[in-house]
Amino acid sequence: MTFESQILSVDSIREFFEETLREVLDRQKTLTPELATAGYLVDLLCQYAFRPPTFEQPMSAIISESGNLAGRRIPKLKKVGDHSLYMAGYFAPALGVRGKLDFEYYNTMGGTAYRRLSRLLQRRGNAKTLSQVYAELGGQFDRFAEVLTGVRAVTESANSSIVDLCEEWLRTGRKELQRNLRAALVTIPGDSAKN
């Protein structure tokens, strides 16, 4: 099998995640998120496909400080919620031996962050739809994590080499990997090069 035939070719990473999310939700039949929440999950998957967030301090410290962050509260809580959901869901298989403990940590941190975001936006009286999205994510965090685990499974079964290729390119920045990603029609953020 040639290298090119191992790469999953998609027209758009957004369309890929929309279709995959729809497939997982149809198969699981236990969760029917609001349209805005499904869109939020697709945005999250697209955003983190290339750069999951990093933290300079433990997520629990960010959560406990969130009351004192004034204008930075919303982005910090969002980052904690999104990172926790992505780790507990998409990277659940990688949590390893401590998986149950790690999942509970991410579940607690993410659910708490999303619920606080929802309440904060409700109090401010703006972003009603976003407040509802965060309330839904926070209230059913573990179920949404399972959905992202399902998305990962579909991605891996379709072809794991694209994920491996992206991860290696992110680690190394090698130009040949970047060319292979472009050849697979993967859009690279900040890259205006055309294939």
Residue pairs with C-beta under 8 A, 6 or more apart in sequence:
3 180
4 183
6 159
6 161
7 159
7 161
7 162
7 165
7 180
7 183
7 184
8 158
8 159
8 161
8 162
8 184
9 184
9 185
10 16
10 184
10 185
10 186
11 185
12 187
13 46
13 49
13 186
13 187
14 42
14 46
17 42
17 45
17 46
17 49
17 151
18 42
20 151
20 154
20 155
21 38
21 41
21 42
21 45
21 147
21 151
22 38
23 154
24 147
24 150
24 151
24 154
25 31
25 32
25 33
25 38
25 147
27 150
28 146
28 147
28 150
30 143
31 140
31 143
31 144
31 146
31 147
33 41
33 136
33 144
34 132
34 133
34 136
36 129
36 130
36 132
36 133
37 132
37 133
37 136
37 137
40 133
40 137
41 144
41 147
41 148
44 82
44 85
44 86
45 90
45 148
45 151
47 82
48 82
48 86
48 90
49 166
50 166
50 170
50 188
50 189
51 170
51 189
52 83
52 86
52 87
53 79
53 82
53 83
55 62
55 79
55 83
59 80
59 83
59 84
59 109
59 113
60 109
62 76
62 77
62 79
62 80
63 77
63 80
63 109
63 112
63 113
63 116
65 76
66 73
66 76
66 77
66 113
66 116
67 73
69 76
73 120
74 117
74 120
74 121
77 113
77 114
77 116
77 117
77 120
78 113
78 117
80 109
80 110
80 113
81 109
81 110
81 113
81 114
81 117
81 134
81 137
81 138
82 110
83 110
84 106
84 107
84 109
84 110
84 111
84 113
84 141
85 106
85 110
85 114
85 137
85 141
85 144
85 145
85 148
86 148
87 95
87 102
87 106
88 102
88 103
88 106
88 107
88 110
88 141
88 142
88 145
88 148
89 144
89 145
89 146
89 147
89 148
89 149
89 151
89 152
90 148
90 149
90 151
90 152
91 152
92 99
92 103
92 145
92 148
92 149
92 152
93 149
93 152
95 102
95 103
96 102
103 145
106 145
107 141
107 142
107 145
110 137
110 138
110 141
110 145
111 137
111 138
111 139
111 141
111 142
112 138
113 138
114 134
114 135
114 137
114 138
114 141
115 134
115 135
115 138
115 139
116 138
117 131
117 134
117 138
118 131
118 132
118 134
118 135
118 138
121 127
121 128
121 130
121 131
121 134
122 128
122 131
137 144
155 162
155 163
156 163
162 184
162 186
165 177
165 180
165 181
165 184
166 181
166 186
168 174
168 177
169 177
169 178
169 181
178 188
178 191
181 188
182 188
182 191
182 193
182 195
183 195
185 195
